[in-house]
Structure formats: structure tokens, C-alpha cells
Amino acid sequence: MSDKPENTPAYPSGRMEGYEPAQFPQYEGLTMRDYFAGQAMQANILAADVEVNPDSLAKSAYRYADAMLAERAKA
């Protein structure tokens, strides 16, 4: 068992109508981690008074996302 929280699809897609599952075996959509990181990044950009370094912003956003996933796993 991994010590990382489960990173499930944010918008899971069922079977795509008209397509066989084998045609899109790896398509699961945006992950919860990516969704949470995007939300955190957007909030940090809007709250910043100055231009923020994109690399540090991305790292920070994923730290928020990981914290959200960890808290979500407690529920």
C-alpha cells in the first residue's frame, strides 16, 4: 500500500458512446491532484501583488493539492 493519497480522476468518464473501451485504454480525464493544483495556482496568481515565479508557483500549487488529497483521505 502506498503512503500517497489516492489520485482519482476529477471528472471520471464512463464508457464513451460509440467507442470500444480498447480504443481509449488510458483516458481517464483530469486527476484530482491536477484539479486541486490548478485551483490553488489560480488563487495564488490572483492573490499575488507581484509577478510570481512560475516554477515556485507550480511547486506550491501541488503542495496544496497534496494537502487537499491527504485531508480528503481522512474523511
Backbone torsions as a table, in degrees:
resi	resn	phi	psi	omega
1	MET	NA	136.8	-178.8
2	SER	-82.8	150.3	176.7
3	ASP	-87.4	-0.9	178.3
4	LYS	-88.5	142.8	177.6
5	PRO	-63.1	154.2	179.6
6	GLU	-63.6	134.7	-178.1
7	ASN	-114.5	77.0	-175.9
8	THR	-83.9	165.5	176.9
9	PRO	-61.5	139.8	178.3
10	ALA	-73.4	-38.1	179.0
11	TYR	-128.5	77.3	-176.1
12	PRO	-60.7	141.0	179.5
13	SER	-109.6	136.4	175.0
14	GLY	-79.0	-160.3	178.0
15	ARG	-66.4	131.3	179.9
16	MET	-76.6	122.8	-177.0
17	GLU	-57.5	128.6	177.9
18	GLY	87.5	-2.2	-179.5
19	TYR	-123.6	144.8	174.4
20	GLU	-78.3	144.1	-179.5
21	PRO	-55.1	-31.3	-178.4
22	ALA	-67.2	-18.9	-179.5
23	GLN	-72.8	-26.5	-179.2
24	PHE	-133.6	61.5	-173.5
25	PRO	-66.8	-25.3	-175.0
26	GLN	-106.8	0.4	-177.7
27	TYR	-79.6	114.0	176.6
28	GLU	-128.9	-2.5	179.5
29	GLY	86.6	-171.1	-179.3
30	LEU	-67.8	136.0	179.0
31	THR	-82.7	160.5	177.3
32	MET	-59.6	-39.3	-178.9
33	ARG	-62.0	-45.4	178.7
34	ASP	-65.3	-39.0	179.2
35	TYR	-63.1	-49.1	179.8
36	PHE	-62.3	-41.1	179.8
37	ALA	-63.2	-41.1	178.7
38	GLY	-62.8	-40.3	178.6
39	GLN	-66.2	-43.1	179.0
40	ALA	-65.2	-40.4	-179.6
41	MET	-63.5	-43.9	179.6
42	GLN	-61.0	-45.2	179.8
43	ALA	-63.3	-40.9	-179.6
44	ASN	-67.1	-37.3	178.1
45	ILE	-65.6	-44.4	-178.9
46	LEU	-67.0	-31.8	-177.7
47	ALA	-83.6	-16.7	-175.7
48	ALA	-73.9	135.9	176.5
49	ASP	-85.7	-19.5	-179.2
50	VAL	-128.5	167.4	177.3
51	GLU	-65.5	135.3	-176.5
52	VAL	-104.3	143.0	176.6
53	ASN	-64.3	122.6	-177.1
54	PRO	-58.3	-37.3	-179.3
55	ASP	-65.5	-45.3	179.8
56	SER	-70.4	-32.2	177.4
57	LEU	-64.1	-44.7	179.7
58	ALA	-63.8	-44.8	179.0
59	LYS	-61.2	-43.7	178.9
60	SER	-62.5	-43.2	-178.9
61	ALA	-61.3	-40.9	179.2
62	TYR	-73.1	-26.9	172.9
63	ARG	-65.5	-42.1	175.6
64	TYR	-62.1	-43.8	-180.0
65	ALA	-61.0	-43.5	179.3
66	ASP	-63.5	-37.7	177.8
67	ALA	-66.1	-40.0	178.3
68	MET	-63.7	-43.6	179.4
69	LEU	-64.5	-39.6	179.5
70	ALA	-64.9	-42.9	179.8
71	GLU	-67.3	-38.5	179.5
72	ARG	-63.3	-35.1	-179.1
73	ALA	-69.0	-21.5	179.7
74	LYS	-74.1	-24.0	-175.3
75	ALA	-69.9	NA	NA
